[in-house]
Amino acid sequence: MNGILVVFRKEIIESLRDRKATFNSLLLGPLLFPLLFLGLAWFGISMQQERAEKPLRIPVVGAEHAPNLVAWLEEQGMERLPAVENPEEMVRRNDAEAIIRIPAGFGEDWQAGRPAPIEIIADPSRRETSVTINRVKGLVQGYSGQIGSLRLQLRGVSPELARPIRMVDVDLSTPKSRGMMVMIFLPYILMLTAFVGGLHLAMDSTAGEKERRSLEPLFLNPAPRWRIMCGKMLATTCFGFASLALTLISFRLTLPFLPIDQLGIELRISTQSIFTILLVIAPVTLLAAALLTLLASFARSYKEAQSYMGLVILIPVIPSMLFMTNPVKPETDIMWIPLFSQNLLIGEIVRGEAVPAVWLLASAGGTLALGLALAFIAANLYNRAGLIYSGMSG
Amino acid sequence: MIKVSNLYKSFGKVQAVRGISFAARDGEVTGLLGPNGAGKTTTLRMLYSLLPPHAGEIEVDGLNPIRDALAIKRNLGVVPDNRGLYNRLTARENIRYFGELHGMSHDSIRERLEDFARRLNMADFMDRRCEGFSQGQRVKVAIARAMVHQPRTVLLDEPSNGLDVMSTRELRKYILTLKGAGHCIVLSTHIMQEVAALCDRIVIIAGGVIAAEGTPPALLARTGRASLEDAFVDLIGTDEGLLA
């Protein structure tokens, strides 16, 4: 066993002395991610607010065909811009977010009691315009509803008859669970940290040693290679874990500064939740270390290892992406699946739900099992002569 | 004591070693002499058990490098051609790391470190990081690291590569001390002077086979030449890849 500890200690010391690498793996993430998170959330929220509150300035084509409608819109606070030559082109060029066009037949249809057409020219694929489009539609619908009710009343019919159903929203989401929507990126960021934290150490201690040719004298020691590998893998795990812990602490400290109270969202992660999250993701750091060590021992050089690592950091993204587009209900069966389970569990913890102990055990068990399987493969790779002499001439 | 018989090793289509046999005795320095690419490094790597031979037998003190790899490593000190030091560790930490991997106690490692500092004249740079060390300093650290567990058999691959005159002298003195202490020493080299100054027996390798083997006087007598260099050229037919 002491071979493992000897290697572990040496790798930690050597890595800590590599200032740039230490900064990248231990400090950059914890500093950058919360800032990024804070910035994105702040930016997103203020953009939404600005769009919802700024005056609507909409060009109206054919205003003369429906003077009453236009007057009503202006009354509601919409600023009417003069008609434009080619509204489609203008929207396409993104010079206007939405344009109202009232066709010449509007008055005729209106008089005849037929639904009178009115066109809202917009491009909903530009997502930033959706607030404006919805506001314009809301105004027009409001006018339409008002006139419709009046017409019925004139004919002695209660407008209620035209509304057989009244929909009522009963919103059970609490301020805390609404916070979850802001928190959708948290699992992703944390999983990424668990992978990236040990990345440099894994590459440096395997592919790097191979490249610097220090692996050859190292393997001349009477320590079995699997122990040497375990020492390196544990050091990688340790860096991943440290990076994760620092990121969580930094989230704990920065979250109170998110400007989210205005949105009716409560976002507080208690220190206890932070600990639980750390425990939930801890097995991932081992899994990540095993995977990184395995890939790094495949690579002939540091450069080649780096090219694999670009793909590795995509792995923790997969469950997050999947859940963002395709939300899944947390169940015991899923908890065996590494990375997926942590993603769901972090969500539950942040929402303030009580998490069954079985889920935690299944999640840790499934992740550790896969991690150990990968470590086993890596240990076998370490035993091949090719590990030291690949890419060298005899 | 090393016995090698009929060793073969190829990499793909390249046959690096084709039937090499020789013996290296305790208390003697055996030199593997040959031009670059002759198969010296490959032979040494098979001796120190990191490369399995395709055919042939190796015995180091009666042990087989493949079957008894761990046992052999306990009694083997190796300085590979790439010294492979850890640049972010100090000389002392490099040596201590290997001592610990050999399972040595802290006290005995400290004793060995003091001994190296004196005998290899390392005190000045013992606590400096290896980054920026001269070739001479690097070789000293590599040797100390290889010898920390006091192995009986010592294998040195091109030990004086890139060394200045002073370091070369120190290195030779140290190798002769080891020989005096009864160690079995095998070194590979392509430098004639080194062979003349150090070796009791010479194994001349060229193109993966042994061109000649024997003590320096025996080789001279066999070729009828006055200098080892001429004898060597006679034996392998060219002086390509050799340094005088």
Interface residues (C-beta under 8 A of the other chain):
Chain A: N2 G3 V6 V7 K10 I13 E14 R17 D18 R212 R213 S214 L215 E216 P217 L218 F219 L220 N221 P222 A223 P224 A385 I388 Y389 S393 G394
Chain B: K9 F11 V14 A16 G39 T41 T42 R45 Y48 L50 L51 P52 L70 A71 K73 R74 L76 V78 P80 N82 R83 G84 L85 Y86 N87 R88 L89 E93 Y97 F98 E100 L101 H102 G103 R129 A142 R145 A146
